[in-house]
Amino acid sequence: MTIKDCILVTYPIVRPYESIKSIENRLKEKHYLVVTDEKNKFYGILTPSDILAKPCKLVIDCLTPKGIIQTDDSFGELIGKFEMTPSEALPVFQCGEYLGILEKNDAIKKLQYKLDDFRNELMISRAIKTAFLQNISHEVRTPLNHILGFMSIITDLSSDELEPNRDEFYTIIRKSSEQFLSIMNDLIELSHLYSGDQLCEQNQDTSIESIFADVKANFESKAILYNNELTISYHNPDKSLRMYTDSKKIKLIIQRLINSIIKQAQKDDFIEFGYELSPEKQEIRFYARNTHSQMADVPEKIQSHARQRGLYPEFSFQYESDFSMELAKKMIELFGGTLETEGLEADNQSICFTIPYHAPKSTDECG
């Protein structure tokens, strides 16, 4: 908020050569009158104390000197000027040009509202910071618990006991380490963003089918980290579709959407991701959703064993406090897109994002 935000352009006025007797009642009612002529030339501000100090017949003869406010004054200077004058209002000037009037009570009220806004924003910021730190604590400790927990199991087991489960344990440790590294990378990216740095786009002609296949393969490789038997599949209405985009960031965003859905998935849930291209081919909408329905003919099954040992506790679906989703939102904004949620409290959870569609630079539309 600046001084200009407090300027009043509508206020009680009086002409300089009006008689004091004709304006006495108005002056008592308004506590001040702005003295201007027909061309809006400013002469001064008439107050009841002016009439007592200089009792004259004409308005212009009763005026006494008062301070003026400049648009580049601080609010501290503004309050100081009001304290030095008995007037309820002072004129505002910029480079010698009269702009309007600033009323003391109105300015203080607006300043108080602004301070209240700042205080509320500070409280919200602190709450977000607390939730953010709590979420980081959870997200970081989970893969570390996997690593330390299974290393402890491996240490305690004899060679004969370890052998049947060795590959499973090693896979959990490796994937948990990858998850921990991914979290650290997200934090680094977020720190860059909040420090004012911008994420750079690395655009190239990309096959949507290759993006989806990579995302699906990524989750299938992490199957051992999930509790329940899930089905993950994707829907690609046009396997030949290509677009000019940053495929790495698109993959990361889709993975974060799916992760958020998986966090509250139940046994036998069906998680699908895909896209919809607008008829004009101006926008493309990527989505991930949990339909809670089994697909009998889908061969890919994600099996989980880690939760049997209590190493991957459940937690509620709260994408807004998930810093990984915060990074996804920032990436979506980089693409000039928007993040949407549908039915988060209903049976069918769905998250999607829409970004502009850019046709491939090359003329080759094949795979």
N, C-alpha and C positions, 0 to 999 in steps of 0.2 A: 504494500500500500504506500502511496506517495501523497504529497500535499495536494496534487491535482485531483486525487480521488475524493477529496473532502470539499472541493469548491462547490458553492451553491451559485446557480445562475438565476434562480428565482428567489427574490427577497423583497422586503418592503422598501419602497423608494419614496423620495420627496424631491421636489425641485428646489434649487438653491434660493429662488427669490419668493418662495411661498412665505406666508406670515406664520410666525410661531403659534399664534392663537388658533389658526385653522388646522394645525397638525398635532396639537397637544394630546388629544384623545388617542390618536393613532400611536404616538410615541409612548404613551403610558401602557398601551396594550402590547406593543411589539418590543419595547425596551430599547430599540434602536431603529433608525431609519437611514438608508443609504442615500446620500445626496448626489444625484446625477442630473444632467440636463437632457434635452430631447435627443441629443446625439450620443448619449451614454457616456459623456465625459464625466469622470469621477472627480468629485470635490471633497468628499470626506464622509464620515459617519457621525450622525447626530445622536447623542445620548441625553438622558435626563440630566446628567451631571454637567453637560455643556451649557444647558440653559441656566443652571444655578451659577456656574462659573462666569458666563458671559450673557447676562440677560439682555437680549436685543429683540427687535421686532421681526427681523428677517432670519431665515434659516442659515444663510451663508455667513451672517455676522456672528452666529452663536458657535460655529465650529471651533473646536480646539484640536491641536496636533495629537495624532495617535500613531502608533506603530503600524508598519506594513509587513506583510508576510511575503517572502520570495519563494518561488516554487522549489528552489534547491535547499531551502531551510530543512533542518532535521526536525523531528517531532519534539525533541528536547528544546530546541530554539523556539518552536511554535508555542509550547506551553509557557516558556519564559516570557515571551512577548505578551501573552494574555495576562500573566500575573502582574505585569508592569502597567496595565491599562485597565480602567474600570469598564471598558466597552465589552459588550457581549459578542461583538463581531469585529473582524478586521479585514481589510482589503488584501487581495492576493495579486501580486504583480510578477510578470516575467519579462526581463529585459526592458523594463520601463512601461510595459503594456499592462493595462488593467484587465484582469481575467474574471473577477467575481469576488464573492464574499465567503469567508470561512467563519462559521459560528463556533464559539468556544464549546458549548455543550455537545453540539453535533459532532465536532472533531474528536472530542474526548470519548464519546460513545462509540464512534467508528473505530477509534484506536483500541478501545476496550474489546470490541468484537474481534478485532484482528489478533489481539493478544490471546483471547480465548481460543481462537482458531489455532494459533501457534502452540498453545498449551495442549489442545486436543491432539494435534499432529504429533507433538512430542510424546504424549502418552501412547498413541497408536504405534509410533515408531519404537518405543520401548517394548511394547507388547509383541510387535513383530520380531524385534531383535531377540526377545526371550524365547518365542516360539521357534525362531530360526536356529538358535543355539541348541534348544532341546532336540530339535529334529536332527541337527548335525550329530549330536551326541548319540542318538539312536542309530542313524544311518551308518555312522563310522563304527560304532561298537558291534553292530550285527556281523559284518564280515570278519572283524577281528576276533569275535567270539567263535566264529566258525573255525578260523585258522588255529587259534590257541586250543579250542576244545578238541578238535580232531588230532592235533599234534600231541595233546595230552593222552588221548586214547591210544594213538600209535605207540607212544612211549611206554604205556602201561601194559600193552599186549605183548605176548610172546610171539616169536616168529611164526609158529604154527597157527596161533589165533589171528595173527595179522593177515596172513596170506589170502584167505578167502575174501576179505574186504579191502585189501590194499588199494586196488585201483579206484574203488569208490571213495575211500578216504583221501587219496591223493588228488582225485578230481575235485572234491569239495574244497580242499585247501587251495588248489590252483584257481578255481573259479571264484572263491571268496577273495583271493588276492587280486584277481582282475576286477572284481566289484569294488574293492577298496580303492584301487588305482583309478577306476572310473569316477568314484566319488571325489577323490582328490582333484582330478582334472576338472570336474564340474565346479568345485570351489575356486579353483584358480581362474577359470573362465568368468565366474560371477564376480570375483574380486576385480578383474580387469574391467568388466562392464560398469561396476559401481564406482570405479575410480575414474570413469570418463572415457576409457578406451573403447574402441569399436571392434566388433567381430568382423573379420574380413570374409567376404563371400568368395568361394572358389568355384565359379560356375563352369559347367561344361554340359555337352549333350549327354543326357542320361536316360537309360531305360527304366521305366517304372517297375517293370517285371524284375529287373536285377535288384532294385532297391528292396522290393518286397521279399524276394527270395533270400537276400542277405539277412533281413530282419528276422524272418522265420527261422533260418538256420541258427542265428544268434540265440534265440530263445530255446530252441531244441537242445543246444549245447549246454544250456544252463538248467536243464530239466531237473537235475538232482537237487537243486536249491529250493524247489517248490514243494509245498506240503501235499497237495491233493492232485489227483489225476485230472488233468485239464486237456482240452483240445484247443490248439491254436491253428488257425488257417487264415488265408487272405483271399480277398475277392478282387480280381483284376478283369474288368469288362473288356479291356483291349490290350492284349499282351504285346502289341507292337507299338503302344504309345510311348513316345519319348518327349522329354522337355529339357529346356536349357535352365539348369539350376545347380545348386550345391548339393550333390547327392549325399555327402557325408553328414551334413547338418539335417537333411530331411530324415535320414536313417535315425539319427540321434533323437530327433523330436518324436518320431513314431515309436521308438523304443521306450521313451519316457511315458508316452500315453499308455502303452500296453502295460508297463510296469505299474502305473497307477491303478489300472483296472485289475491286475492280478492281485494287488495287495488285499482286496476283499473278496477274491474269488472263492467259491466253494467247490466241493468235490463234484466232478462231472460237468463243470461249467464249460461253455463253448465261447471262446474269445476269437473274435474276427476283426481283421483290419482290412482297409481297402481305400478306394478313392471314388469320387464322383466328379466328372468334368462338366462344367456348365455348358449349356447348348451353344453359346457363342464362343466357347473355348477361351474365355477371358479369365476364369478362375478355376482352381482345382481344390477340392475339399477332401482332405485325408481324415480318416476316422479310425477309432478303435472302440469296440463295444463288447460287452458281456451279455449274451442273450440267455444265459442260464439254461440252455437246451443241449441235449446230447445229439451228436451227429453220428449216426450208426455207421455210415459208410466212409468216414474220414479215417484213414489209416494211421495218421501221426498222433501219438499219445505222449503226453508229458508226464513222466513218472517222478515221484518224489519220495525220498527216504530220509532226508535230513531232519524233518520235524519230528520223526519218531524218536530222535535223541534230544528233542527240545532245543535244537540249535538255531531255529529260525522262527521266533515267536510271531504270532499274528499281531497286526495293528490296524487301526481303522483307516478307511479311505479318506484322506485329507489332502487332495492335490494342491490346495492353495498354500499350505504350509510346507510343502515339499520343495526343498531348494533345487532339486533336479527339475521339477516342473517350472520353477521360477526361471531357470536357465532356458528351458524349452520356450517359455513365453517370450523371453528376450530374443531368442533366435527367430521365432515367428514374427515378431515386430521387425526384425532385420529384413525379412522377406516382404514386409509391407502387408502382413496378414493379421488374422485375429484368431484367438483361441475361444472355443465354445464348449459348453458342457450341457448335456441333456440327461434328464432323469437320474441325477446323482442319488436321489433319495428313493427312487422307484426300483422296480425289479430289473430294468434294463439299463445298466450304466453305460454311458457313451461319452467319449470325449473326441472332439474333432478340431481341426484347424483349417482355415481357408487362406490360400495365398494366390497371388496372380499367376496365371499360367503363361509361360513363355515358350513359344514353339522352338524346336531345335534349330541351331544355326545352320547345320548341314541339311541338304535336301534329302538325304537318305533316311527314310522313315522305318527301315527294317530293324528288328530286334536290337 
